[in-house]
C-alpha cells in the first residue's frame, strides 16, 4: 500500500517550524486567511548572531502548530510511544493512514539521502513525515537536512528505525521536548478572518510595539528583544559596531521571507476588490533588495571583507526607510477602505 498526504512547497523556509506548518497548510484554500493574518510581526534578539523569528500571539514555549485552528494537533512523548507501540514505523504509518502528518526528531547520520550521512557526526533534527510506500519500504519526508535548502525526499524503513532508535537523539536536549507531534487538517474550524486583524498587526510592526504578553509576563526577556521594523535598527547597529567575522544568514533570510509573504498577503487582500498593486510592486523591490543582502552576507562570511559590511548596511537602511513609508501609506489606505465598507 502507498499513501501520500497533500503537500506544497512552503512560502517561508527560514526555520523548520514554519516550513513544516506551511508545507501542510499551503495546499488548503480555506487556510489562506489564517496564514495571511499571521506572519506579520517579527522579533529579534538585541545581540548579534542570536536569533530572529516571526512572532505569534503566545509565549515562546507554545509551538506555532498548536495555535493554528485549522489543525487537529496530537502529541505523545517518545517514551509513551516506545512503551505502548514499540515499532516507530508502524506508529507513523498508522497516523498517516488516519490523515495525520508526523513531526518528530531523528538522527540524520543514519539517513542515506541526508548530507550528514557520509560522516560520523550525530545530527538531530525535526523531520516532517507525510507519506509511505510499504512495497518500496520508504517514508516520504521533508526537512532542510536532505539538501542545503528545504526539500522533499524519502527515507527507508531501516534507516528510519536507526535514525529514531539511537541514544544520541534520545538523550540530547530536544527542540520538540522528546514529543512526537501529529497534525491533521480540519474540515472546518471557528477561525474568523477580518481585514482589521491584519491592519492591527501592520501597526504593531511599523510602530515596533512590544506585545502584551511580554509586557505583563516576560519583562526580563522583553528587555533583551526588539520588535517589528526596529529590528532593522538593531541589526544595523550590531553590524556596524561589532567586529564579527561571521553573520548568521538565517536572520537575513527571515527578513527576506517577511517581504515574500507580504507580497502574497497583498495579493490576497487585492482579491477583495481593494487595489494593492502599488504596494505589491514596492514590496517586490524590497524583496529584491533582500535577495541582494543575503548574497552579500554569504560573500562576507567567505571573505570577511569589511567593505561588504558597508554595502549590507546601506541596503538595510534603504529597505527600512522604504518599508516604513510604504507600510504607513498601506495602513492609511486599508483604514479608508474599511470606513467606506462600513
N, C-alpha and C positions, 0 to 999 in steps of 0.2 A: 504494500500500500504506500501511496505517496500523498502528502498533504502539505501545501504551501500557503500560508496566510498572506493576505494582501500587504504589500509594502510599496513605498515610494521614496526616492532619494530625498533626504531631508533638506529643508531650506537653510537650516542652521546646523553647522557641524563643528563649532569650536570645542564643545565639550560633549562627552558621551551621553549625559542625562538628557540633554536637549535633542541630540541627534537620534537616539533611540525612540524618544517620545514622538518626534515628528516623522520618523520612519513609519510609525503606526498610524498617526493621525492624518498625514498629508494626502492620503487617498480618499478621505472622508469629507465630502462637501459639507455635511452637517456640522463638522467640527471647525470649519474655517473661521466662523465668527469668534470662537473661543481663542483660536491661535492668534488672530489679529487684534484681539482685545488684550493680549498679553505680549510679552517680548518687546516692551517699550522702555521701561525703566532699566537702567544699568547701575551697578555699583562696583567699587574698586577699592582695594587697599591703598592707603596713602603711602605705602612703602614700595619701592620699585621691585619688580620681579616677584611679587607676592601672588596676587590673583585679581581677576575681574570677572564679572558674570552678569547675566540678566537677573533682575530682581523680580521675585514673585511675592505677593502679599502674605508672608508667612515668616516664621522663624527659619533659620537656615538648616535646622535639624530635620525639617519635613521635606521629603522628596517632591520634586515638581510633579511626578506622576500621580502622587496622592492628592493633588489639588485639582486635577483635571476631572471635571464632572462627566466627561464623555467616556471615561474608562472605569470599568469594574476592576478593582485592584485587590489582589490577594498576596499574602506573603507568609512563608513558613521558614523557620530557621533551618539552616543546613543540618543541624543536629536532629531536628524533628524529622526531616526528610530521610536522613540516613537511617534513623531508628525504625521508622514506620514504612518506608518504601524500599530502601536498600539499593535498588537499581536506578541510578540517576537518569539514564537514557529512557527507560520505560516511564519514569515520572514525567520527564519533559514531553515525551510523545503523547501521554495521556492528557496533558494540559493542552497541547496543540490540537488534539482531536476534539477538545471542548472549546476551540477557537481562542485559546489564551496564548499570547506571546510570552516568552520566558526570558527573564533578565537576571543574570547571576554572574558570580565570579568564577573564572577558570585561570589556569596557568598556561600561558601561550607557549611555553617551552615545548609542550607536547603536541602542538598543533602544526602539522607539516606545512600548511599554506601560510603560516604566520612568518613574518620577517624575523621573529625571535627563535624559530625552531632550529636554526643552524648553530646556535651557541649553547652554552650550558648554564645560562642565566635564568633564574626563576622570574617570570614576569606575570604577576597577577593583574587582571583587568576584567571589567564587566562586559559581557557579551549579550547580544540580543539573539535569541533563537526563534525563528519564525516558520520553520518547516522541517520535514523529514522525508526520507525515502528508505523504507525498510528492506527494499530489494538491494539497492546500492549500499545500504547501511551508512547513510550520511545524514547529518543535520545541517540545515541551511541557517546561516548566521550573518550577523552584521557587527562591525566594530572598526576601530582605527588600526588595529594591530595586524591586519592582513596586508595592508598597503600603507604608504605614508599618509593617505587620506582615508576618510570614512568609506568603507567598501562592503559589498555583499560577497559572501564566499560560502564555503562549506567545510565541514569537519567530520571525519569518520567517527563512527560509534566508539571504536577502540581508543582513538585519540581523545575523545571527549571524556571517557572513563578516566584516563590517565590525567587529563588536564584538571579534572574535578577532584579526584581521589588522591591528593598528594599533600604532604604536610606543609609545604611552602605556602599554599593558599589557605589551608585550614587553620594555620596558626598566626599568620600575619594580620595586621590591622586591615579591616575590610571597609571599603567605601560603602558597601551595602550592609555593613554590620552583621555579616555572616547570615544574611537572609537571602532567600530565593523569591523574587517577585514575579508575579504573572499578571498580565493585563488583557482584558477583553473589551472591545468597543461595544458600548451600549447602543441599543436601538433608539432610545430616547433618554433625555435627562431634563432636569429643571433649570439648566443654564439659560439665562435670558440676556440676549445681546441688546446693547444700546450704544449709539454713537457717543453719547455723553461720557460713557466709561473710558473710551479711547481718548477723548479730549482731556479728561481728568488726568490720565497718565502722561499725556503730552505736556501738560502744565507742570506735573511733578518732575518730569525730566528736564524741561528747559529752565525751571527755577531751582533745580538741584535740591529738591525737598527731601528731608530725612523722613522715611515712613514712620507711621505712628508706633508700630511695634517696637522699633529700635529706640524711639524716644522714651517709651514707657517701660520697656522690659530689658533692654540690652544696651544701656548707656555706655558702658566701658568699651564695648565693641564698636558702638556708633562713632566714638571719637577716633577710631583707627581707620574709618572708611570715608569715602566720599561718594556722591550720588549724581546721577544724571550728567548733564553737559559739563559740570565741573570736573568730571573725570579727565577731560582733556587738559585742564589746567594743571592738575596733579601730575599727570603723565609728562607734560612738557617740562614742568619744574624738575621732576626727577631725572629726566634725560639730560637736561642742561647742567644740573648741579651735581650729578653723580658720575664719577669717572668709572663707569662699569663697562666691561668688555663683552657682555652678553645681555641681550634684551629678550625677554620671554615673548616669543612671537604670538602666543595664544591671546594675549591682551589685544594685540593689533588685529588679529583675526576676528576677535569678538566685536570690535568696533566696525569692521568690515561687514560682518554678519548683521549687525544692527542696521546698517544702511540697506542691506539686501532685503531684509524683511520689511523695512519701512516702504520700500518701493512696492512690494506685493500688497502691503496693507493699504496703501493709497490706491492701488488698482481695485482692491476690494471695495473701498469707500466710493470710488468712482462709479462703480456699478449701481450705486444708489441714486443715480441721476445728479450727482454733485461733481462738477468738473474738477479733477485733481491734476490735470496734465502738466500744468506749470510746476507744481510741486514734485511730481514724479520725475520730471526732467532734472530738477535741482538735486534730487536725491541720487539720480543716476550719475551725475557729475561727482557727487561726494563719494559714491561707491567706487568710481574710477580712481579718485584720489587715494582712497584707502587701499586699493589694489596696488598702487604705486608705493604707498607707505610700507605695506607688507613686504614687497620685493626689496625695498631699501633696508628694512630691518634684517632680512636674510643676508643681504650683502654685507651689512655692518658686522653681523655675527661671524662672518667668514674672515673679513679683512681687519676689523677693529679700526677702520679709518674714521677719525673723528669728523672729517669733512662731511661724511654721510649723515652724522647726527644733525648737523645744521639743516640739511635737506629735509630730514624727517620732521624736525620741529617746525619748520616753515610750512610744511604741508598740514601738520596737525593744527596749527594756528588758523590756517586758511579754512580747513573743514569746520573748525569750531565756530568761526565767525559766520560762515555761510549757513551752517545749521541753525545757529541762534536766530539769525534774521529770517530764514525760511520757515522755521517752526512757529515763530511768533505770528507771522502772516497766515500760516496754515490754521492756527488756533482761532484767529480772528475770523477767517473765512468759514470755518466749521461752526463757530458760535452764531454767526449771522444766519447761516443755513438753518440751524436748529430753531432760531427765533421765528424765521419765516414759516417753518413747518408747523410750529405751534399756532 
